[in-house]
Amino acid sequence: MIYAIEYLTGALKRAREAKKLSQRAFSQRVGMPQAQISKIENAAVDLKTSNLVLLARALDLEVMLVPGKLAPAMTALVRDAGREQNGSPPPPAYTLDDEQDGG
């Protein structure tokens, strides 16, 4: 198993399942054998960048390189976007503790 890509392949699998696509239907959509999709999702093969981009875009995802300093902000944006899609309200931008709210 190739541990360096497990996060990416897991994200692809979750996105495919969220769209209610079987591996077979997804493989037909991207023109790749179903067995290859299975190997990719299980991190059993070293995923080529071109295939990663192809699969991601077929799932309405984009592959981006983000400067390390901006990674926490990007993570928060993605998390908040996921909440909005699930119908959950976004968290407040700030909160007042008991001492600051005057009562």
VOPADO-948025 format. One line per 10 residues: number of its first residue (from 1); for each residue x, y, z of C-alpha. Coordinates in nm, 3 decimals, m for minus. Example, Ala and Ser with C-alpha at 12.3 -4.5 7.8 and 13.67 -1.06 7.14 Angstrom:
# VOPADO-948025
1 = 1.230/m0.450/0.780 ~ 1.367/m0.106/0.714 $
This chain:
# VOPADO-948025
1 = 0.000/0.000/0.000 ~ 0.128/0.344/m0.086 ~ 0.067/0.550/0.227 ~ 0.163/0.885/0.077 ~ m0.150/0.892/m0.140 ~ m0.406/0.740/0.096 ~ m0.549/1.081/0.187 ~ m0.603/1.169/m0.180 ~ m0.745/0.833/m0.281 ~ m0.976/0.834/0.022 $
11 = m1.104/1.178/m0.077 ~ m1.171/1.056/m0.431 ~ m1.362/0.755/m0.298 ~ m1.572/0.969/m0.060 ~ m1.653/1.212/m0.343 ~ m1.754/0.925/m0.574 ~ m1.976/0.774/m0.305 ~ m2.130/1.114/m0.226 ~ m2.234/1.138/m0.592 ~ m2.383/0.787/m0.557 $
21 = m2.164/0.650/m0.835 ~ m2.056/0.288/m0.835 ~ m1.698/0.215/m0.932 ~ m1.831/0.070/m1.258 ~ m2.035/0.381/m1.345 ~ m1.745/0.607/m1.250 ~ m1.501/0.402/m1.456 ~ m1.728/0.439/m1.760 ~ m1.750/0.815/m1.701 ~ m1.370/0.857/m1.698 $
31 = m1.281/0.584/m1.950 ~ m1.076/0.375/m1.711 ~ m1.122/0.007/m1.618 ~ m1.319/m0.052/m1.296 ~ m1.033/m0.265/m1.161 ~ m0.801/0.037/m1.193 ~ m1.049/0.257/m1.003 ~ m1.053/m0.004/m0.726 ~ m0.673/m0.015/m0.710 ~ m0.656/0.365/m0.698 $
41 = m0.917/0.393/m0.422 ~ m0.733/0.131/m0.218 ~ m0.396/0.303/m0.274 ~ m0.268/m0.018/m0.430 ~ m0.105/0.166/m0.722 ~ 0.103/0.481/m0.747 ~ m0.143/0.736/m0.884 ~ m0.014/0.944/m1.175 ~ m0.079/1.316/m1.148 ~ m0.263/1.319/m1.480 $
51 = m0.500/1.048/m1.355 ~ m0.551/1.230/m1.025 ~ m0.656/1.545/m1.211 ~ m0.882/1.346/m1.446 ~ m1.058/1.165/m1.160 ~ m1.088/1.475/m0.945 ~ m1.241/1.685/m1.221 ~ m1.490/1.408/m1.304 ~ m1.605/1.444/m0.941 ~ m1.622/1.826/m0.955 $
61 = m1.301/1.860/m0.752 ~ m0.983/2.050/m0.829 ~ m0.626/1.956/m0.741 ~ m0.425/2.253/m0.614 ~ m0.093/2.318/m0.448 ~ m0.136/2.556/m0.157 ~ 0.147/2.731/0.027 ~ 0.194/2.570/0.367 ~ 0.117/2.892/0.550 ~ m0.225/2.906/0.382 $
71 = m0.317/2.542/0.443 ~ m0.509/2.611/0.770 ~ m0.720/2.877/0.596 ~ m0.792/2.648/0.301 ~ m0.886/2.367/0.538 ~ m1.131/2.598/0.716 ~ m1.285/2.709/0.386 ~ m1.332/2.352/0.268 ~ m1.477/2.249/0.605 ~ m1.722/2.541/0.605 $
81 = m1.826/2.471/0.246 ~ m1.900/2.112/0.346 ~ m2.118/2.232/0.631 ~ m2.313/2.459/0.396 ~ m2.375/2.170/0.156 ~ m2.506/1.959/0.445 ~ m2.740/2.237/0.554 ~ m2.552/2.315/0.874 ~ m2.509/2.681/0.957 ~ m2.152/2.809/0.952 $
91 = m1.990/2.864/1.290 ~ m1.987/3.221/1.419 ~ m1.691/3.433/1.319 ~ m1.635/3.507/1.689 ~ m1.795/3.443/2.023 ~ m1.817/3.648/2.339 ~ m1.734/3.483/2.663 ~ m1.937/3.562/2.979 ~ m1.701/3.837/3.096 ~ m1.710/4.030/2.766 $
101 = m2.082/4.031/2.693 ~ m2.169/4.248/2.989 ~ m2.405/4.021/3.161 $
